[in-house]
Structures are given as C-alpha cells and as structure tokens.
Amino acid sequence: MKINEIYSKKDLNESGLVERQVKDINAKVYLNGSKVFFFEQLDNQHSYRLYSIINKRSFFL
C-alpha cells in the first residue's frame, strides 16, 4: 500500500487489514501484522486515502 493512494473498503479487506475501533482519532485505523494504517474517509463514503503507516508498538504506547 502507498501513502496518498485511494482504496475502497473491498481493497482494504482483500489486503488482510482488520479495522480497529479507536476513540479520539478522526481516522479509520486498520491493523495488519506489526503495522497500523491510518485512512481518511473521503466524501463519497466508499473510498479511503492512506495517509500514515506506523509500527504497532508505537501506536499502543
């Protein structure tokens, strides 16, 4: 996955990403292995822009 690319919900599911419900973050957060992916939901409600990827350990600190 590449930063600033647009993905559909189907793309995210097919990539093995698992959505994580989070509070106080205005983003969709998905986990895959040791990485955490942050997506911005676009206006059409069916597309997501990837804007950040961090290590899972950093996210839970």
Secondary structure by P-SEA (a helix, b strand, c coil): ccccccccaaaaaaabbbbbbbccccbbbbbcccbbbbbbbcccccbbbbccccccccccc
